[in-house]
Structure formats: C-alpha cells, structure tokens
Amino acid sequence: MGEFEINLKLSEQPTDHQIKKLKSYFKNVPLSEILSGLKFASNRWVAKDAGILKVGRKSILQKEIHSVTVEQAQWRLKNWKMMIANYRRRGYSYPTISRIKKSLVLISKTKSKS
C-alpha cells in the first residue's frame, strides 16, 4: 500500500492539535468512512446554514414544557390520551412523549407544593 499526499486549502488556520487529529484520522480511518463522514458534516452544515436543521429531543422537550403552569400540566396529565394523539400527529416518538409526561408530572408536583 502506497502513501499519498493531499494538500488542503482551509478557510481558517488550523491549530497544531487540529492538524494532529486530521493526520490521525487519515492514518487510522478508511478513506470511504472519512468521505461518508464529510458528506454527513457537509449536509448538516448546509441544513444548519439554511435554518432547516431539525431540533434535537432536548429542544422538543423544552419547547413543550417551557412556561407550562401547574394548572396546564395537571390538565395535560388528566387528558393524557388526547395529548398522546396530538404528539404522535406531530411526529414525536414514544420515548420523547414519555419524557414530556415525566417533565409534566414534575411540574405539577413541585410547583403545587410551593
């Protein structure tokens, strides 16, 4: 197996640590894996730049429980089957829905005591 050299033009000056990491990746990781990883990173960058990157689960949870009052949390828990249907219509997974319920239970308990 021969050695090949690649010259790269970068938009910013890499640090010594970054250069070491790049050398390590190119030495230890197969080229096909590096290319698929770069494709993934490029697609993610384009989506992020366009503002269409899907939010993560934690952001979904924060969006659903942000500024929910005790009364709202209790109502949602009492009408949980309807809430599940709404969440599934929005495309949330069952683990995410379970985490939302767990957070609502905490809100209804902690805020009602104070």
Backbone as CSV, one residue per row, in Angstrom:
resi,resn,N_x,N_y,N_z,CA_x,CA_y,CA_z,C_x,C_y,C_z
1,MET,0.846,-1.170,0.000,0.000,0.000,0.000,0.892,1.233,0.000
2,GLY,0.671,2.125,-0.957,1.486,3.329,-1.069,0.952,4.457,-0.205
3,GLU,1.756,5.476,-0.079,1.345,6.663,0.655,1.017,7.760,-0.335
4,PHE,-0.004,8.535,-0.036,-0.418,9.636,-0.890,-0.447,10.906,-0.068
5,GLU,-0.246,12.015,-0.723,-0.244,13.305,-0.040,-1.370,14.156,-0.597
6,ILE,-2.076,14.830,0.307,-3.183,15.711,-0.080,-2.895,17.100,0.469
7,ASN,-3.038,18.097,-0.376,-2.912,19.488,0.065,-4.306,20.082,0.179
8,LEU,-4.571,20.760,1.291,-5.886,21.340,1.524,-5.788,22.843,1.688
9,LYS,-6.758,23.547,1.122,-6.889,24.979,1.365,-8.044,25.139,2.339
10,LEU,-7.772,25.709,3.497,-8.781,25.854,4.543,-9.147,27.327,4.715
11,SER,-10.353,27.565,5.222,-10.816,28.934,5.409,-10.248,29.573,6.674
12,GLU,-9.646,28.768,7.532,-9.041,29.299,8.756,-7.767,28.515,9.077
13,GLN,-6.932,29.111,9.884,-5.653,28.493,10.259,-5.906,27.398,11.298
14,PRO,-5.563,26.124,10.984,-5.764,25.057,11.970,-4.702,25.133,13.073
15,THR,-5.108,24.701,14.257,-4.160,24.632,15.373,-3.315,23.370,15.231
16,ASP,-2.270,23.273,16.004,-1.432,22.071,15.980,-2.235,20.834,16.379
17,HIS,-3.115,21.012,17.359,-3.957,19.906,17.821,-4.878,19.432,16.696
18,GLN,-5.477,20.371,15.961,-6.363,20.007,14.860,-5.598,19.283,13.751
19,ILE,-4.389,19.726,13.472,-3.568,19.065,12.447,-3.243,17.631,12.868
20,LYS,-2.905,17.440,14.163,-2.629,16.094,14.671,-3.850,15.192,14.524
21,LYS,-5.036,15.734,14.851,-6.264,14.949,14.734,-6.532,14.559,13.283
22,LEU,-6.358,15.517,12.366,-6.570,15.214,10.950,-5.621,14.117,10.469
23,LYS,-4.353,14.233,10.835,-3.373,13.214,10.445,-3.756,11.850,11.010
24,SER,-4.197,11.848,12.257,-4.595,10.597,12.904,-5.794,9.978,12.184
25,TYR,-6.796,10.809,11.851,-7.981,10.300,11.160,-7.597,9.694,9.812
26,PHE,-6.785,10.421,9.035,-6.420,9.919,7.719,-5.533,8.687,7.797
27,LYS,-4.804,8.541,8.900,-3.939,7.374,9.058,-4.732,6.142,9.498
28,ASN,-5.706,6.323,10.404,-6.376,5.197,11.041,-7.746,4.838,10.478
29,VAL,-8.430,5.790,9.851,-9.800,5.558,9.390,-9.786,5.307,7.878
30,PRO,-10.539,4.319,7.409,-10.588,4.063,5.963,-11.138,5.282,5.199
31,LEU,-10.627,5.496,4.007,-10.994,6.656,3.201,-12.498,6.729,2.939
32,SER,-13.134,5.579,2.702,-14.584,5.578,2.445,-15.361,6.093,3.658
33,GLU,-14.894,5.742,4.863,-15.547,6.217,6.090,-15.326,7.714,6.279
34,ILE,-14.136,8.194,5.959,-13.845,9.630,6.069,-14.744,10.408,5.114
35,LEU,-14.894,9.905,3.879,-15.733,10.584,2.893,-17.203,10.604,3.307
36,SER,-17.696,9.479,3.857,-19.099,9.464,4.292,-19.301,10.394,5.480
37,GLY,-18.322,10.478,6.361,-18.412,11.410,7.485,-18.389,12.860,7.024
38,LEU,-17.558,13.160,6.036,-17.506,14.522,5.489,-18.799,14.872,4.757
39,LYS,-19.391,13.886,4.083,-20.676,14.118,3.412,-21.753,14.447,4.440
40,PHE,-21.787,13.676,5.529,-22.738,13.930,6.602,-22.548,15.334,7.176
41,ALA,-21.282,15.686,7.465,-20.982,17.004,8.034,-21.373,18.116,7.067
42,SER,-21.132,17.907,5.787,-21.490,18.908,4.782,-23.002,19.096,4.706
43,ASN,-23.749,17.990,4.678,-25.214,18.077,4.637,-25.759,18.766,5.886
44,ARG,-25.172,18.447,7.038,-25.604,19.076,8.291,-25.308,20.575,8.257
45,TRP,-24.143,20.934,7.734,-23.767,22.335,7.646,-24.724,23.104,6.730
46,VAL,-25.069,22.521,5.588,-25.995,23.168,4.650,-27.365,23.347,5.307
47,ALA,-27.854,22.318,5.993,-29.153,22.399,6.662,-29.130,23.443,7.776
48,LYS,-28.040,23.484,8.525,-27.913,24.456,9.609,-27.866,25.872,9.038
49,ASP,-27.122,26.042,7.956,-26.987,27.346,7.321,-28.325,27.820,6.754
50,ALA,-29.129,26.886,6.231,-30.429,27.228,5.665,-31.509,27.390,6.731
51,GLY,-31.193,26.990,7.967,-32.165,27.112,9.052,-33.201,26.012,9.077
52,ILE,-32.913,24.884,8.434,-33.898,23.796,8.400,-33.450,22.573,9.181
53,LEU,-32.387,22.718,9.965,-31.898,21.593,10.753,-32.931,21.247,11.819
54,LYS,-33.315,19.989,11.876,-34.306,19.541,12.858,-33.731,19.664,14.264
55,VAL,-34.575,20.076,15.182,-34.108,20.225,16.554,-33.985,18.874,17.225
56,GLY,-33.157,18.790,18.235,-32.972,17.553,18.972,-34.071,17.321,19.971
57,ARG,-34.048,16.147,20.592,-35.083,15.771,21.548,-35.149,16.743,22.714
58,LYS,-33.990,17.177,23.208,-33.986,18.073,24.355,-34.697,19.379,24.017
59,SER,-34.492,19.878,22.822,-35.164,21.094,22.401,-36.669,20.880,22.289
60,ILE,-37.081,19.718,21.812,-38.509,19.414,21.736,-39.107,19.427,23.132
61,LEU,-38.413,18.807,24.086,-38.910,18.787,25.460,-39.036,20.199,26.004
62,GLN,-37.998,21.015,25.794,-38.036,22.386,26.301,-39.178,23.166,25.671
63,LYS,-39.406,22.936,24.372,-40.479,23.641,23.676,-41.839,23.259,24.262
64,GLU,-42.019,21.996,24.609,-43.316,21.525,25.097,-43.590,21.899,26.552
65,ILE,-42.550,22.007,27.377,-42.808,22.260,28.800,-42.431,23.668,29.239
66,HIS,-41.871,24.459,28.314,-41.467,25.823,28.656,-42.694,26.638,29.066
67,SER,-42.633,27.264,30.209,-43.673,28.141,30.763,-45.051,27.485,30.873
68,VAL,-45.073,26.182,31.163,-46.332,25.490,31.439,-46.667,25.720,32.901
69,THR,-47.882,26.177,33.153,-48.300,26.409,34.539,-48.695,25.083,35.191
70,VAL,-48.882,25.135,36.497,-49.291,23.931,37.236,-50.640,23.436,36.710
71,GLU,-51.550,24.370,36.503,-52.887,24.000,36.024,-52.816,23.363,34.637
72,GLN,-52.005,23.932,33.765,-51.861,23.368,32.430,-51.253,21.976,32.489
73,ALA,-50.238,21.802,33.326,-49.596,20.488,33.455,-50.604,19.460,33.974
74,GLN,-51.395,19.849,34.967,-52.379,18.923,35.519,-53.450,18.583,34.481
75,TRP,-53.895,19.576,33.702,-54.897,19.329,32.678,-54.351,18.377,31.621
76,ARG,-53.106,18.603,31.206,-52.493,17.732,30.197,-52.378,16.300,30.701
77,LEU,-52.038,16.155,31.977,-51.933,14.798,32.541,-53.299,14.131,32.651
78,LYS,-54.347,14.910,32.999,-55.701,14.339,33.082,-56.205,13.918,31.703
79,ASN,-55.798,14.634,30.673,-56.232,14.347,29.305,-55.078,13.761,28.499
80,TRP,-54.372,12.833,29.104,-53.130,12.344,28.525,-53.330,11.603,27.202
81,LYS,-54.418,10.835,27.084,-54.634,10.091,25.835,-54.788,11.040,24.649
82,MET,-55.469,12.151,24.870,-55.619,13.136,23.805,-54.272,13.794,23.488
83,MET,-53.477,14.036,24.527,-52.161,14.649,24.324,-51.243,13.701,23.534
84,ILE,-51.316,12.403,23.843,-50.514,11.428,23.101,-50.874,11.482,21.623
85,ALA,-52.170,11.537,21.321,-52.605,11.597,19.921,-52.044,12.845,19.236
86,ASN,-52.076,13.975,19.940,-51.532,15.219,19.376,-50.028,15.107,19.145
87,TYR,-49.317,14.552,20.106,-47.871,14.418,19.975,-47.515,13.466,18.834
88,ARG,-48.259,12.372,18.688,-47.981,11.420,17.608,-48.255,12.063,16.243
89,ARG,-49.297,12.910,16.171,-49.598,13.617,14.929,-48.448,14.548,14.533
90,ARG,-47.776,15.096,15.546,-46.626,15.972,15.289,-45.367,15.177,14.962
91,GLY,-45.431,13.854,15.106,-44.305,13.013,14.740,-43.354,12.699,15.877
92,TYR,-43.763,12.969,17.121,-42.895,12.676,18.258,-42.868,11.173,18.503
93,SER,-41.725,10.660,18.912,-41.603,9.239,19.225,-42.165,8.974,20.622
94,TYR,-42.445,7.715,20.896,-42.969,7.368,22.219,-41.981,7.682,23.349
95,PRO,-40.674,7.454,23.168,-39.745,7.849,24.234,-39.774,9.359,24.513
96,THR,-39.916,10.169,23.466,-39.999,11.619,23.657,-41.281,11.976,24.400
97,ILE,-42.391,11.348,24.020,-43.667,11.603,24.693,-43.566,11.208,26.162
98,SER,-42.909,10.107,26.439,-42.716,9.660,27.818,-41.913,10.685,28.618
99,ARG,-40.896,11.257,27.996,-40.089,12.275,28.675,-40.896,13.545,28.931
100,ILE,-41.777,13.892,27.991,-42.652,15.054,28.191,-43.554,14.803,29.393
101,LYS,-44.134,13.604,29.470,-45.026,13.274,30.585,-44.272,13.337,31.908
102,LYS,-43.062,12.800,31.932,-42.251,12.822,33.143,-42.010,14.269,33.602
103,SER,-41.725,15.150,32.660,-41.494,16.558,32.989,-42.774,17.221,33.486
104,LEU,-43.906,16.892,32.868,-45.183,17.462,33.305,-45.540,17.007,34.716
105,VAL,-45.250,15.750,35.030,-45.501,15.242,36.384,-44.659,16.023,37.389
106,LEU,-43.396,16.264,37.057,-42.537,17.038,37.943,-43.050,18.462,38.140
107,ILE,-43.502,19.079,37.051,-44.021,20.447,37.152,-45.266,20.457,38.032
108,SER,-46.159,19.510,37.838,-47.399,19.508,38.625,-47.139,19.238,40.096
109,LYS,-46.127,18.453,40.409,-45.805,18.154,41.807,-45.012,19.273,42.478
110,THR,-43.940,19.706,41.849,-43.053,20.666,42.510,-43.693,22.031,42.667
111,LYS,-44.410,22.490,41.664,-44.994,23.826,41.746,-46.255,23.865,42.600
112,SER,-46.960,22.733,42.714,-48.167,22.724,43.525,-47.850,22.721,45.012
113,LYS,-46.650,22.247,45.388,-46.249,22.239,46.796,-45.887,23.629,47.288
114,SER,-45.362,24.481,46.404,-44.925,25.808,46.839,-46.018,26.841,46.746
